[in-house]
């Protein structure tokens, strides 16, 4: 007989609850909870599961749109892409597990987001990742990069879902807390979408997939819902262990069982908080209850207690509700795929989740108490005293460059601007043969087989912008994601986010969070890209030092004709180069200023969303009219670096360009300053007049700035040579820099 510890305030605090939360739970139950009840309530009330510090603010995000089928509240969002097909997508974080155990933390992050997709009835067809690591000279960074990339590659490649794009940044603010955000996209027929809801009194509750072990216990409640400290390494046992081959079997079995009409009433991944989360959430969504018998749960370890079984986050497991008539058929399908399928309970009409073990009731709690009645906090928010100093930039103290070539060469070999080939070549980005535009362009493009359509995918965030101005930085993240989608030839359909911040109990962090939410909301409304779902990751800090606010934005866009998909690199000698949008950039918050002068200050250039919308419509319109052959967002590194990328990023090798600019003010601001609402396009000479007319009709600034050709990038400013670079040599430096940093 296992003797359980006495449940009291001290134990509740150890489980991650506050004194007030424990008192509220006791009052709601009308008694002291059992150990298992305490575990269930505490994990469901954790920051990771309940969003208790963010829900009041997330309501301000736009969640409606003409193509939106399913918004926030389900396992993933759904948008209509036409012909009865829907795209299902979401982004999640696995930050703390990937710092403690990078390979398994990243791998199980991939596995978890894939299950969120196929639990909706969709087949995953593509993934993106958004990664943040500390400075490259930090002793742990290379270990983390190699582990995380190995985990993503090992899981994604094995299960056969291509990783088609993403982003990677390095900054000292992530030295003690890297970020691993993973996005996945799936495709389904609209009528085949399934939801995580339990209903039907007496319907069987079926556990399917891998057996339950002790891995991952307290992953959601204590690892993902608290900040790091010197003892974080001891949390390694709370990281789950993934098996992509078991997940592949689970994926195919789930899709088969959901394909047959009427077999499944509801289905949900056992992700964070495991069996606890899936039982309580499914019951709460359906206004039902569940009676669970833990003696029937398949275990892979002996002597597991109810507490451990309910909190285990073992991977590759799902919970589904069938009917008495379909139970046998469901079990046979999973058995065909060599997966266990065990009836572990029944749906009830009580509204309560009852858990029995060895003939005793170890938990009996209202599902609504765990889900709908979780705490909601309007935490204090205050602009930090140091914010004003950050926004001040004295450019007179920054010397102008004496050598434009040297400055551009420094940027092209910098960790945050060089090629990510050393990372994305570890990923299989061609499996399933849907990838039209591979990693390395503004957005990935995925073909929808059986149609003429394609989807463009992009993930973006400039954390420095968000640190210096959270509102504008978040707006800019949405605008850049949309710009990347449009440069690929697509119209934005919807957005998912992964909001990475420090400790929400600190007013300055909540100020950053609230301002970011408002920026995202304003931009998504203006650009018709509603939020379909997402993730909030708080407590990303170590020993009281928070990461920069990193509200990562992933966006999906639709290309009606896959043949019109567009990439960023120059295609043909003799094509003309145009700049749509503003000529001048701003040095404040720029990569140039940080890299070459060690200055992170000033406010990023604000985005005028009306002008941004006009630019996006114009870029898409001229592409649909066949006027352009390449388009590239002008972002980090400024205009000169964007032009260089157009020259060196193509798969066929480097091609030069002669560029002439007429500008005012500082040379480095013109060449390397950053600003929104700018796109470089290249076009055949015969389309010049029509392109110029289309831009001017939309009141978008347009200037022909040069011609593609030769083997050098030459940029003249006001008639004087500013840049003259061998593009083949530049391409070699750019392609090999990251591998050198990581070796």
N, C-alpha and C positions, 0 to 999 in steps of 0.2 A: 504494500500500500504506500503510495507516494504521499508524503506529508507536504501540503502546500503552505507557503508562508502566509502570515496573517495580513489581510488587506487593511491598510491604514493610509494615512496621509503620506507618511514617509515612503511607502512603496509606490503610491501614486506619483509622487514627485520623481522617483527613480524611473517610472514609466514615461515620463515626459509631460505629465499634466501639471497644471498650476494648482495651488490650493483652492482657488475659486472654482476651477473646472471640476475638481474632485468633489467639492461641496455640491455643485450643480448636478453632477451625476448621481450622487447619493440621494439628493432631494427628488430627482426625477424617478429613480427606482423605488424610493420609499424605504430603502434599506442599504446596508453596506454591500457592495458588489462582491461576487466571487472573484477569484483570481482570473479566471477565464473572461468573465464579464469586464473586469478592469482592463485586461489586455485588449478586448474587442473595442471598448469605448475609447481607450487612450489612443490606439492606433488610428481609429476613424476620426478622432478629434485632433490628430497631429496636423501640423502645417501642410505636410506633403499631401495628405488625403482630404483634408477639409477646406483648404484655401481660406482659413479663418481670418487671415490678415489682408486678403486681397479681394474677396468676393464682392465687398461693397463697392470697390472701384472697378472691377471687371464689368459691372453692369453698364458702364458708360461706353463700352465698345460697341460698334455697329455690328449686328448679327443678322441682318436681313438683306436679301438681294434677290433679283429676279431668277437667278440660277441656283440659289441656295436651297438644298433639299433638307439637310440636317445641320443644325448649328450646334453650339456648345451644349454639353449635357450628356452626350453619348460617348462611346469609345473613340469615335473619330467624326470629322465633319464630312459632309457630302455635297457635291455640286453637280448640276446637270451639264453634260457636255454634248447632248443631242443624240438623236436616234435611239433613245431609250437607254443610253449608257450614262453612268455616273462615275465621277472621280471621287475617291474616298481618301482623305489625307489628314495627317496630324504630325506635330513635332513634340518631342518629349526630351527631358534632361536626364542624364545619369552622371551627374557631376561628382558628388562625393564618393560613390562607389568606384569611379574611375580614377580618383586620386589615391584611394586606399589600395586598390588592386586594379591597375589600369587595363590589363587584358580582359579579365572577366567582367569588370565594370562596364567597359565599352561594348563587349560582346553581348551581354545581357540587356544593355540599352537598345541595341539593334533588335534583339529577339522580342523585347517587350513592345516596341513600336510596331513591329510586323504583326504581332498578335492583335494589337488594337485595330489594325486594318482588316485582317481576315476574319476577326470576330464579327465584323459588320457584313460579312458575305462577299468581300471583295478580294480579288487575287492581287497581292503586292507585285508591282512591276518596276518600281524604282525607289531608290533612297538617296538622300542628301545628308551631309553632316556639317555641323558648324562647331569648330574646335577652337579653344583658347588655351594657350599654355604660357608659362612664365618666360622670363628672359632666357635666351639660349645659353648664356653663360652660367645660369643657375644649375647647381649640381644634379637636380632631380629632373630637369626638363627633358633631356634626351631619353631618359628611362620612361617618362610618361608618354612622350610622343611615340616611341617605338611600341610600347604596350598598347596604347589606345588604337593606333593605326592597325596593329596586328590583330586586336580584338574585333574591330569593325570588319577588316578584310576576312578574317577567319570565319566569322559568322555569316556575313553577307555572301561571300563567295561560295561557301558550303551549301547554303540554302538555295542559292540560285536567284537572288534578287540583286540587280546591278546597283552599285553606288555610282551615280552619274555626275555628281558635282558636289560643291560645298565651298567652305571657306576655312582658312586657318590663320590665326593671328598669334603673335607673341608679344607679351608685355609683362613687366615686373609685377603688376597688380595681381597677376594670376600665379605668382610663384608658389603660393600655399594653397591654391584652390583652382585647379584647371576646370574648364567647362567642356562637357561632351553633350551636345544637343544633336539629336538624330530625327530626321524627317523621313516619312515613308508615304508612298502613294500607291493606291490600288484602284482597280477597275472592276465594275460590276454592272449587271443589268439593274435598272432602277427597281423593278418589282422583286428582286432577290435580296434587297437590303434587310438585314436582321438587326435587332436591338437587344440591349442587355436588360430585359425586363422579365420578371417572374409573374405568372398569373395562372389561374386554374387550380382551384382547391383539389388537392390529391394528386396533382401532376408530379411525376418523378423528377427529382433533382439528380443529375448524372455528372459525376466527376470523370473527366477524360484526360489522357496524356500521361506524363511521367509521374513516378511515385513521389511522395512527399518526404523530404529530409529536413535536417536542421539548418540548411544554408539559408541565408537571407533574413533570419529572425531579427527584428528591430531595424530592418533596412529603411522602412518608410518612417517609422516613428522617431528613432534616435539617430540614425545616420543622415537621413535626408532632411531632417527637421531641426537640426542644431548646427552650430558653427564648429569649426575645427579648432583643435588645440594641440599641444605637444603629445597628447596621448592618442591621436587619431590613428596611428598605425595599429593600435590594439583593436580597432574596429574591423579588421580584415575578415573575421568570421561572419560579419553581417552582409558580406557581398555574396550575391548568388553565383551559381556556376551554371553556365549555359551549354546546351547540346544542340547545335544547329541541325544535326541529322534527325534527332527526335522531333524538332520543330517542323522540319520538312514533312514528316509523316503526319504530324498534327495538322498542319496547314491543309494538306490534301484531303485528310479525313473530314475536317470541318467543312471545307468547301463542298465535298460530296454530300455530306449529310444536310447541308443547307440548300443544296441544289434541288432536292426532292421536296415538292410542296407539302407543307403541313407537318414535317417531321419535328421541327424545332420551334418551340414557343419563344424562347429567349436564350441568349448565350453571351457569356462574358469571360474575358481573360482573367486568370488568377495572377495579377501583376503585383503592384505594391499592396502590402498587407494580405496578400494571398487569399485564402479561403474566407477570411473575415470580410475583406472588401467585396468580393464577388457575391457572397450570400446577402450581406446587408444592403448593398446597393441595388442588386436585382430585386430584392423584396421591396425596398422603398420605392423604386421607380414604378413597380406594378401595384403599389398599394396592398401588397400581400405579405404573408409571413412564410417562414421556412422552418421545418423540423429536420435537424441534421443529426445523424448518428455517426460519431467519429470512429467507431469501431469498424465502419465499412470503408473508411478512407484508405486507399492503398499507400502503404508506408515502405520506405526503403531502409529505415533504421528502427531498431528495437527500443522499447521503453520510452517512446515519445509521449509527452503529456498533452492534455487538451490545449494548454497554453501554447506549446510549441507547434502543434498541428494547426491551430488557428492562425498563428503569426508567421509560419514558414512562408518564405518567398521562393521556394523551389520553382525552377523554370519549366516551360513547356507544359503548362496545365491550363485547362479550361473547365468552366462550369456551365452546364446547359440544362434547360428545362424542356422536357418532351411531354408526351401524353401517355396514358396507359396503353393506348392502341399503337403508338409508334415506338415505345421503349425498346422492344426487341429488335426492331429494324435499326434503330440508332446504335445499339450495342454491337450488332453484327458488322456495321460499317466500320466502326473503330477497331473491332477485332480483326477485320480484314487487313487493316493497316498496322497490325501488331501493336496496337495501343490498348491499354487498359480502359475499360468503361465500367464504372461501378455506380450503382444507384445508392447514394448516400443519404437520401432524405426525400421529403415530399413538400410541395407547396401547400400552405395552409391559408386560411382566411383570417387569421388572428392578427396580422400585422406585426407579429413578433418573430424574432429569430431564436429558436430554441435549440440548444446544443446538448446532446447526450453522449455519455462515455461510460462504458462498463456498467450500464444499467442506471446511471445517475444523471440527473440534469445538472450540468456544470455552467450553463448560461441560459438566461431567458430574458432577452432585452427587446424593447420595441425597435424595429428597423428604423423608424423615423428618428428615434433618439440618436442613433449612430450617424445618420446621414443628414436629415433635414434640420435637426436641432443642435448640430455641432455649433460651437461658439462662432460668433461673427464679431470681429473687432474693427472699430474705427480708430486705428492707432494714431497717436499724435504725429504730426508732420510739421517740419520746420526747415526752412531754407538754411543750410549750414552757414556759419559765420565766415568760413573760408571760401565760399563760392564767389563772392565779389572779387577777391584777389585773383582767382583763377581766370576770371573774365577779362582782366586787364592785360593788355599786350602792348609793350612799347617797342614798336618796330624800329625806332631810331637806334636801338641797341643791337639790332641784328644786321650784320654786314651783308651787303649784296654779293652774290657770287662773282668771282673774277673769271671763272671758267665754267660755262654752261655745260660743256661735255662732262667735266668731272662731277658736277652735281647730278646730272642725269645718270651717269654710270653708278654713282653711289646708290641712287634710288633703285635701279634695276637689279642690283645685287643685294638689296636689303631684305631681311627676313620677312617683312610684311608685304613686300611687293614682288618678290621673285617668283618664279614658276613653282607651282605646287606638285609638279610632276613626280617628285620623289615620294610624295604621299599617294597621289591618286593612281599611280601605276601599280600599287599594291592591291587595288580594287579591281574586280572584274566588272567593267562598265559596259560590256557588250553582251553578256549573257541574256538570253531571251530575244536577242536580235531586234530590239525595238529602238535602240539608241540612234538617233539621227544626228544630233550635235553632241559631241563627247565633252568630257571635262576640259576646261581651258577657255571657254567662251563666256559671254555674259550670263547665259542661261543654258541649261541642258534642254534638249528637245527629245521627247519620247513619242514614237509612233503609236497610234491606236490601231492595231491590226484589224483588218476587216472594214476599215473606213478610210477616208482621205484625210482624216483629222490627225492632229498631234497635240501634245501638251508641252508647254514650256515651264521649267521649274527653276526657281532661284531662291537663295537664302542669303540674307544680308544683315549686317549691323556694324556700325563704326562706334566702338565703345568709347573712344576718346571724345567724339562729338557728344555722346550722351553724358559723359562725366562733366564736360564743360558747359553743356546746356541740355538737360534731360528732355525738355519739351521739343526743341528743334532737332536734337539728335534722334529721337524716336520718329519724328515726322520724316526726317531724312532717310531713315532705314526703310520705311515703307515706300517712299518715293524712289529710292534706288532699286529696291526689289521690283517695283512696277516698271522702271526704266529698263532694267535688264530683261524683263519679260517681253516688253514691247520691242526692244532691239532684236529679239529672236523672232519677231513677226507675230506675236500673240496679243490677245486682249486679256487683261486680268480677270479671273473668275472669283477668286477667294484667297484668303490669307489665314495662316495659322502662326501662332507666336510661341516663343519660349522665353519667358521673362526672368532673367538671371540677376539677382540683387543680393545685397548683404542682409544683415540682421534687421527684420522689420520692426523690432522693438526699439530701434534707434530712430528718432524723429528725422534725422537727415536722410536716412535710407528710405523712409516712407515718403519724404518729399520727392526724392528722385523717382520713386515708383509712381506716385500720383501724377507727376509731370509727364513721365513717359507714357502712361496710359492715355492722358489727354492728347499727347502728340500723335500716338497711334490712331486714336479714335478720329481725330480731325483729318488725318491723311487718308485713312481707309474710306471715310465717307466721300471725300473729294474725288478719290480715284476709283470709286465703285468697286472696291475690293474688300467685302465684308469679312469679319472674323468668323471662321467656322469652328474654332476650338483652339486649344493650346495648352500651355503648361506654365505654372509659376514655380520658380526655384528660388527660395529665400535661403538665408543663412550661408551664403557663399562668402565666407571670410574665415581667416585664421588668426587666432590670438588678437581679435578685435580689429584686424585690418581687412576691410572689405574690398572685393573686386570693384572695378569700374562698373557702373550700371550697364548691363548688356541685354537689352530687349531685342532678341533675335527675331527676324521676320522671314518667314518662308511664304512664297506666293506661287500660285499655279495659274497659268494662262492657257487659252485655247487658240490653236492655229487651225483655221478651217480647211486649209489645203496644205498638207505637209510639204509639198514642193516649194512653198513660199517661206519655209523656215530659213532663218538668216543667222550667220555667225559674225564675229567681230573683226576678223582679219581681212586686210586688203587682198583682192583677188587677181587683179590684172593690171599690167603696166598700161599707162595711158588713162586709167580711170581718174576722175576728178575727186578731190577731197573737199567736203563741206563741213562746216561747223554750224549746227542748229542750236540756237540759244546764246547765252552770254559769252563774250570773249574773256573777260577778266575773271580771275579767281581770287580767293582770299587766303592769305598765309595763316591766319588764325586757325588753330586746331589741325593744321595740315601735317601730313606725314613728313614732308620736306623740313618743316620747322622742328619737329621732334627728332628726326634722324640726324640732320646736319648741324643743328644748333642746340639740341637738348632742351627745347622749350615746348611745353604743353600748356598753352594758355590762349586766351582769346575765345570768342564765341564763333562757332561755325557759321558759315553763310546761311541765312534763313531761306527756307523754301517757300516760294509763292505758289500755292497749290493750284491756283487758276492758270498761271503760266505753265506750270508743270503738266497739267491736264492737256493744255493746248499743244505742248511739245509732244506728249505721248501720242495724241491723236494724229499729229502730223507725221511722226516717224512711222507709225503703223500704216497710215494712209499712203505714203509714198512707196512703202514696201509692197502693199497690196496692188498698187498700180504698176509694179515692176520697174520703178525708177531707180532703186538702190540695190547694191549687191552686198553691202556690209554695213553694219551699224554697231557702234561701241559707246557705251556709257562713259562719260568723263568723270572719274571719281578720285580715289586716293592717288596721289602723285601728280595730279593736275593735268593740264592739257598736253604738255610735252611727253609725259609718261604714257598717257592714253594713246597718243600718236605712235609712240614707239611700240606699244602693245599691238596696235593694228599692223605694224610692220613685221613683228617677230613671232606672233603666236600661231600662225597658220601651220597646218600639218605638212605642207609642202616645202617649208623653209622660209627664209626671210626675204622680204622685198622692201626696197627703199621708197622714199617719198621726198619731194621738194615742197616745203611749206613756207609761206610768206604771211607774216602777221603784222598788223599795224596796231600798236597798243600804246597806252599811256601809263605812267606810274612806274613802279619797280619792275625790273626785268624778271626777278624770281617770282613775283606775284602772278605775272602773266604766264610764265612757263610752268610753275609748280604749285600755284595757288589752287585751292579747291572750291568748288561751288556746285550747287544742284542745277538741274534744268539745262544740261549741256549734253549733246550727243554728236559724235563724229560719224558721218556717213560717207561712203564712197559710191560713185555712180558713173556709168558710161557718159562720155561727153555729150552724146545726143539727147540725154534726158535733162540736161542742165536747165533749160528754160522752164520745163514743166515742174521740175523740183522747186525751182526758185518761186514760181507762181503759187504752188501749193503751200509753201511755207509762209509766204507773205499774205496769202488769203487768210491764213489762220493766225496772223499777227505774231508769228514766230520769227525771231531774228535768224537770218541765214546769210552766210558768207562763204564764197568759194575761197579756200585757203591754200590749195596746192594740187599736186598731181602725183599719182603713184608711179614709181619707176626707179631704176638704178639700184645701186647696192649700198646706198647711204641714206640716213635720215638727216636732211638738212633743214634747219629752221632759221629763217632770217626774220629779225624783228626791226621794223622801221628801216629796212634796207641794210641792216648790219647783221653779219653772221652771229648767231647765238649758239646753235647746235650743229655739229657735223660729225656724225657717228657711223661707223661701219656696222651695218645691221646684222651681218652674219656673226661677227665677234660679240655683239651685244646679245644676240640670241643664245650663244653658248654660255656666256656669263649668267644670263637670266635663268636658263634651264638647269644649270648645275649648282647654283648658289646654295639652295636649301639642302641638297645632298651633302655638300661640304660642311654646312653648319651642323648637320646631324651626325656626321661620321666621327 
